Amino acid sequence: MNNGNLTNALDQFEKASVYNNEYGLVFAAIFNLMGFGLAKSDARKAIGYFNRAASEYENNVAQYMMGMIYSEGEEGAEKNFKLTSTWLKKAANNGWTNSALQLAHSHRTGMYGKKDRNKALSFYEKVVRDDNTTSRQIADETPCLFGNLNFEVDLSQIPFKLMESLKKATAIGPISPVLFSKEMQHVSDQEKKLFQQLVFWDTMIIGKKRQYSFAYYGIAALHLGSDNTNPAFSPEKGVYWLEKSAEKGNYIACATLGNIYEQGMVERKSYTKAIEWYLKALELGGGIDLLLNIADICCNRYDMEYDYQLALTCFLTYNESMKESNIDFNIALLYEIGGHGLIQDKSKAKSIYTKLALSGHPEATEKLQTLNKEENQSQRWTIFKS
């Protein structure tokens, strides 16, 4: 935007708003809310611009933002869940899918009043049945602000680490852009501030595939609810909708399925399926803690064949990043025991135990003493025989 000159960009947007330019109003509102080009944000001014765009042009993004402003509360607009619901319904009926997702989530969790699973389900179903031709939001392949092809977004310059953090922060469902605009005002670290900005803009460009994955996950949560007594909802259907969400790339749905099969929450335990879903979650960007879930299954489950080689791979991969002494101890233990697909290597085990013992690891010290004692006994036996 004007090659990084946000003050000049804001000036141009505000001039455009004077001439009744719909997106001039929307951008002027966003800039004032986020504080772009300003010494500090101006929520009152932002609300005025959003209100005009929402009322005069029925702009669905502005309607959504008005709803979220009343949800979070801002200067000049105290929390008001009735107005939140009114504006979000307008935006949802006007094609902004994030509003339907937000309403579904609020009814599922009771965010704006009592829980209502049937209303939640109706909004989730609205998302999944919306035809692409009737929505202003477009395919994930072309990230565009507000689903408008005139505002294509270039994410190629964003550091990989920040993009990965963004993916994890927004994996479960749509996040309130107003909440992140507030948080950004109190962050001084530039990298954290950039992250807050990214999350905000992400709420403005979210594509259809991810929206469907959120809706399917929400429907699954309705079926899997622990306090659910409605016979229309069932855990088996929950698994079905989790699989639908996983097909759309939702790694949290994959991880949830892994946990369901590992614990036997819905069907009989299946550690093979649990591992498959945990691996799929990792493939889609899930946290590396999933590696420990897989390793635990490979080493400790009594109704499946142990797989020490896979467990070792998981531990080694995990510790490339985390470097935890207890994981190194597990690696050494696997080398010491061997079997179940892994060649025993006591020398490697001893080497790792030695390093851990020098750093003060008590279990490693004990193991090292045991191995040394076994070696001494073996040597004496060899000498005696000869």
TORLUM-243685 format. One line per field, with one value per residue (C-alpha): y, x, z; residue number from 1. Coordinates in nm, 3 decimals. Layout:
yy	Y|... $
xx	X|... $
zz	Z|... $
k	NUM|... $
//
This chain:
yy	0.000|0.302|0.108|0.097|0.461|0.377|0.738|0.838|0.525|0.610|0.965|0.831|0.586|0.859|1.083|0.797|0.752|1.115|1.036|0.743|0.473|0.146|-0.001|0.337|0.321|-0.039|0.026|0.356|0.168|-0.108|0.139|0.336|0.019|-0.124|0.209|0.187|0.524|0.666|0.729|0.519|0.348|0.536|0.287|0.551|0.665|0.304|0.223|0.521|0.403|0.040|0.149|0.353|0.070|-0.182|0.030|0.228|-0.043|-0.355|-0.450|-0.793|-0.746|-0.424|-0.596|-0.875|-0.626|-0.439|-0.768|-0.855|-0.504|-0.542|-0.893|-0.777|-0.424|-0.114|0.254|0.391|0.047|-0.150|-0.525|-0.597|-0.957|-0.867|-0.625|-0.879|-1.138|-0.887|-0.773|-1.122|-1.256|-0.975|-1.055|-1.431|-1.381|-1.147|-1.413|-1.357|-1.713|-1.622|-1.473|-1.798|-1.982|-1.733|-1.767|-2.147|-2.143|-1.906|-2.126|-2.439|-2.294|-2.060|-1.760|-1.516|-1.690|-2.046|-2.330|-2.426|-2.722|-2.705|-2.339|-2.413|-2.700|-2.482|-2.224|-2.489|-2.647|-2.306|-2.291|-2.633|-2.594|-2.244|-2.255|-2.101|-1.887|-1.715|-1.632|-1.340|-1.560|-1.760|-2.058|-2.094|-2.096|-1.717|-1.540|-1.217|-0.968|-0.990|-1.254|-0.972|-1.047|-0.680|-0.720|-1.014|-1.076|-1.163|-1.374|-1.478|-1.227|-1.345|-1.545|-1.918|-1.926|-1.663|-1.843|-2.166|-1.982|-1.830|-2.172|-2.309|-2.005|-2.023|-2.401|-2.458|-2.198|-1.831|-1.588|-1.250|-0.982|-0.722|-0.921|-0.925|-0.556|-0.487|-0.712|-0.552|-0.212|-0.350|-0.528|-0.351|-0.640|-0.594|-0.966|-1.016|-0.707|-0.843|-1.173|-0.992|-0.810|-1.135|-1.296|-0.995|-1.000|-1.378|-1.331|-1.118|-1.368|-1.709|-1.939|-2.186|-2.504|-2.388|-2.264|-2.605|-2.772|-2.547|-2.619|-2.996|-2.984|-2.785|-3.036|-3.316|-3.133|-3.115|-3.491|-3.566|-3.330|-3.500|-3.337|-3.430|-3.614|-3.538|-3.867|-3.678|-3.643|-3.944|-4.010|-4.224|-3.927|-3.719|-3.945|-3.911|-3.530|-3.528|-3.732|-3.476|-3.197|-3.393|-3.429|-3.048|-3.035|-2.972|-3.125|-3.080|-3.306|-3.564|-3.541|-3.573|-3.886|-4.026|-3.969|-4.123|-4.444|-4.455|-4.421|-4.618|-4.330|-4.422|-4.753|-5.028|-4.913|-4.928|-4.827|-4.876|-4.620|-4.391|-4.385|-4.326|-4.022|-3.880|-3.912|-3.738|-3.457|-3.414|-3.409|-3.124|-2.916|-3.049|-2.993|-3.215|-3.340|-3.579|-3.764|-3.854|-3.990|-4.221|-4.327|-4.403|-4.630|-4.807|-4.882|-4.932|-5.076|-5.441|-5.535|-5.446|-5.543|-5.309|-5.095|-4.969|-4.847|-4.607|-4.502|-4.424|-4.222|-4.020|-3.953|-3.853|-3.621|-3.464|-3.398|-3.234|-2.934|-2.983|-3.140|-3.279|-3.501|-3.738|-3.802|-3.873|-4.120|-4.295|-4.311|-4.471|-4.715|-4.829|-4.887|-5.080|-5.308|-5.346|-5.580|-5.510|-5.380|-5.211|-5.353|-5.355|-5.124|-5.106|-4.894|-4.618|-4.651|-4.624|-4.316|-4.137|-4.245|-4.110|-3.765|-3.755|-3.873|-3.594|-3.342|-3.484|-3.715|-3.963|-4.246|-4.228|-4.248|-4.561|-4.719|-4.642|-4.810|-5.118|-5.142|-5.100|-5.371|-5.607|-5.542|-5.611|-5.935|-6.040|-5.973|-6.179|-6.468|-6.456|-6.457|-6.744|-6.954|-6.906 $
xx	0.000|0.185|0.511|0.487|0.381|0.080|0.011|-0.024|-0.231|-0.470|-0.502|-0.599|-0.851|-1.015|-1.033|-1.197|-1.449|-1.555|-1.647|-1.861|-1.615|-1.723|-1.377|-1.231|-1.460|-1.361|-0.985|-1.012|-1.197|-0.933|-0.644|-0.801|-0.885|-0.534|-0.355|-0.187|-0.039|-0.138|0.038|-0.238|-0.555|-0.885|-1.165|-1.440|-1.344|-1.311|-1.660|-1.799|-1.646|-1.750|-2.105|-2.134|-2.000|-2.224|-2.541|-2.508|-2.343|-2.442|-2.075|-2.057|-1.703|-1.807|-2.119|-1.899|-1.658|-1.945|-2.060|-1.712|-1.660|-1.975|-1.860|-1.522|-1.618|-1.434|-1.411|-1.746|-1.908|-1.950|-2.006|-2.357|-2.430|-2.770|-2.607|-2.329|-2.584|-2.777|-2.473|-2.326|-2.656|-2.665|-2.311|-2.380|-2.695|-2.493|-2.233|-1.952|-1.891|-1.681|-1.995|-2.185|-1.891|-1.877|-2.250|-2.227|-1.939|-2.122|-2.434|-2.223|-2.029|-2.291|-2.067|-2.358|-2.610|-2.737|-2.598|-2.818|-2.689|-2.966|-2.894|-2.522|-2.580|-2.795|-2.516|-2.249|-2.471|-2.514|-2.137|-2.103|-2.398|-2.309|-2.240|-1.909|-2.087|-2.300|-2.015|-1.778|-1.504|-1.300|-1.069|-0.763|-0.531|-0.562|-0.554|-0.752|-0.873|-1.248|-1.269|-1.233|-1.009|-0.909|-0.724|-0.491|-0.248|0.121|0.240|0.571|0.775|0.644|0.909|0.840|0.853|0.578|0.363|0.394|0.298|0.001|-0.114|-0.107|-0.280|-0.569|-0.609|-0.915|-1.152|-1.199|-1.038|-1.178|-0.997|-1.096|-0.927|-0.599|-0.627|-0.649|-0.358|-0.139|-0.167|0.010|0.296|0.629|0.833|0.827|0.810|0.517|0.347|0.389|0.238|-0.068|-0.108|-0.082|-0.355|-0.578|-0.530|-0.574|-0.928|-0.992|-0.860|-0.964|-1.057|-1.335|-1.137|-1.042|-1.395|-1.535|-1.277|-1.385|-1.753|-1.700|-1.493|-1.766|-2.034|-1.811|-1.778|-2.159|-2.185|-1.899|-2.012|-1.987|-2.310|-2.504|-2.830|-3.000|-3.043|-2.994|-2.627|-2.399|-2.025|-2.017|-2.136|-1.874|-1.601|-1.751|-1.741|-1.391|-1.282|-1.453|-1.262|-0.937|-0.995|-0.994|-0.653|-0.746|-0.460|-0.646|-0.924|-0.656|-0.500|-0.844|-0.914|-0.579|-0.672|-1.019|-0.870|-0.590|-0.828|-1.118|-1.359|-1.607|-1.508|-1.272|-0.914|-0.706|-0.346|-0.273|-0.540|-0.427|-0.073|-0.203|-0.404|-0.122|0.115|-0.142|-0.173|0.206|0.205|-0.049|0.150|0.054|0.279|0.582|0.436|0.239|0.568|0.566|0.210|0.327|0.641|0.435|0.204|0.499|0.664|0.387|0.071|0.014|-0.238|-0.020|0.327|0.591|0.776|1.097|1.236|0.943|0.960|1.331|1.264|0.998|1.225|1.518|1.304|1.148|1.485|1.629|1.424|1.354|1.679|1.518|1.731|1.444|1.390|1.762|1.728|1.443|1.661|1.942|1.699|1.574|1.931|2.007|1.703|1.685|1.449|1.105|1.257|1.559|1.912|2.047|2.345|2.467|2.768|2.539|2.325|2.631|2.756|2.423|2.396|2.749|2.663|2.342|2.517|2.775|2.490|2.341|2.068|2.010|1.845|2.120|2.385|2.218|2.192|2.556|2.665|2.460|2.608|2.964|2.901|2.769|3.076|3.314|3.135|3.152|3.525|3.591|3.391|3.593|3.923|3.807|3.706|4.037 $
zz	0.000|-0.137|-0.100|0.276|0.325|0.541|0.639|0.276|0.204|0.490|0.357|0.013|0.157|0.365|0.057|-0.134|0.147|0.109|-0.251|-0.137|-0.239|-0.075|-0.031|0.055|0.359|0.443|0.417|0.606|0.881|0.897|0.904|1.188|1.383|1.343|1.380|1.039|0.948|1.287|1.616|1.779|1.668|1.649|1.717|1.714|1.366|1.247|1.371|1.184|0.857|0.910|0.995|0.677|0.458|0.632|0.615|0.291|0.078|0.271|0.258|0.420|0.554|0.728|0.866|1.000|1.156|1.323|1.474|1.599|1.741|1.952|2.046|2.181|2.284|2.168|2.249|2.139|2.120|2.441|2.430|2.310|2.211|2.063|1.820|1.762|1.654|1.440|1.242|1.206|1.071|0.815|0.704|0.692|0.484|0.263|0.181|0.432|0.548|0.852|1.005|0.970|1.128|1.413|1.478|1.466|1.713|1.947|1.955|2.004|2.297|2.443|2.380|2.339|2.562|2.601|2.396|2.104|1.904|1.645|1.564|1.557|1.316|1.088|1.053|0.997|0.730|0.568|0.522|0.363|0.127|0.002|-0.371|-0.474|-0.733|-0.468|-0.231|-0.262|-0.127|-0.373|-0.395|-0.173|-0.473|-0.509|-0.172|-0.204|0.053|0.110|-0.165|-0.417|-0.716|-0.733|-0.402|-0.463|-0.175|-0.216|0.079|-0.077|0.126|0.465|0.658|0.668|1.049|1.074|0.818|1.017|1.337|1.156|1.037|1.390|1.543|1.297|1.265|1.485|1.341|1.253|1.497|1.594|1.390|1.651|1.927|1.732|1.644|2.019|2.106|1.843|2.015|2.324|2.147|2.101|1.956|1.577|1.496|1.733|1.592|1.240|1.355|1.498|1.168|0.974|1.184|1.126|0.748|0.746|0.877|0.568|0.310|0.447|0.156|0.095|0.164|0.513|0.583|0.497|0.722|1.012|0.950|0.931|1.250|1.425|1.318|1.451|1.783|1.809|1.764|2.004|2.282|2.623|2.745|2.434|2.495|2.163|1.971|1.644|1.737|1.770|1.821|1.505|1.300|1.477|1.339|0.990|1.004|1.146|0.846|0.618|0.793|0.763|0.388|0.370|0.534|0.899|1.098|1.427|1.293|1.206|1.552|1.713|1.509|1.620|1.982|1.933|1.789|2.046|2.341|2.192|2.257|1.983|1.829|1.945|1.992|1.677|1.729|1.362|1.268|1.550|1.411|1.057|1.168|1.382|1.085|0.863|1.118|1.114|0.734|0.740|0.988|1.331|1.632|1.685|2.014|1.792|1.740|2.109|2.078|1.800|1.988|2.299|2.100|1.938|2.274|2.528|2.372|2.448|2.180|1.883|1.768|1.906|1.651|1.809|1.477|1.424|1.787|1.747|1.432|1.616|1.916|1.695|1.482|1.791|1.952|1.642|1.756|2.126|2.258|2.577|2.799|2.880|2.510|2.468|2.756|2.569|2.256|2.454|2.612|2.271|2.150|2.467|2.443|2.063|1.882|1.730|1.408|1.568|1.577|1.932|1.981|2.340|2.247|2.118|2.427|2.651|2.463|2.513|2.877|2.939|2.800|3.004|3.320|3.285|3.273|3.595|3.463|3.752|3.551|3.288|3.561|3.700|3.354|3.280|3.603|3.515|3.164|3.296|3.554|3.287|3.071|3.360|3.443|3.077|3.063|3.380|3.237|2.915|3.108|3.328|3.027|2.858 $
k	1|2|3|4|5|6|7|8|9|10|11|12|13|14|15|16|17|18|19|20|21|22|23|24|25|26|27|28|29|30|31|32|33|34|35|36|37|38|39|40|41|42|43|44|45|46|47|48|49|50|51|52|53|54|55|56|57|58|59|60|61|62|63|64|65|66|67|68|69|70|71|72|73|74|75|76|77|78|79|80|81|82|83|84|85|86|87|88|89|90|91|92|93|94|95|96|97|98|99|100|101|102|103|104|105|106|107|108|109|110|111|112|113|114|115|116|117|118|119|120|121|122|123|124|125|126|127|128|129|130|131|132|133|134|135|136|137|138|139|140|141|142|143|144|145|146|147|148|149|150|151|152|153|154|155|156|157|158|159|160|161|162|163|164|165|166|167|168|169|170|171|172|173|174|175|176|177|178|179|180|181|182|183|184|185|186|187|188|189|190|191|192|193|194|195|196|197|198|199|200|201|202|203|204|205|206|207|208|209|210|211|212|213|214|215|216|217|218|219|220|221|222|223|224|225|226|227|228|229|230|231|232|233|234|235|236|237|238|239|240|241|242|243|244|245|246|247|248|249|250|251|252|253|254|255|256|257|258|259|260|261|262|263|264|265|266|267|268|269|270|271|272|273|274|275|276|277|278|279|280|281|282|283|284|285|286|287|288|289|290|291|292|293|294|295|296|297|298|299|300|301|302|303|304|305|306|307|308|309|310|311|312|313|314|315|316|317|318|319|320|321|322|323|324|325|326|327|328|329|330|331|332|333|334|335|336|337|338|339|340|341|342|343|344|345|346|347|348|349|350|351|352|353|354|355|356|357|358|359|360|361|362|363|364|365|366|367|368|369|370|371|372|373|374|375|376|377|378|379|380|381|382|383|384|385|386 $
//
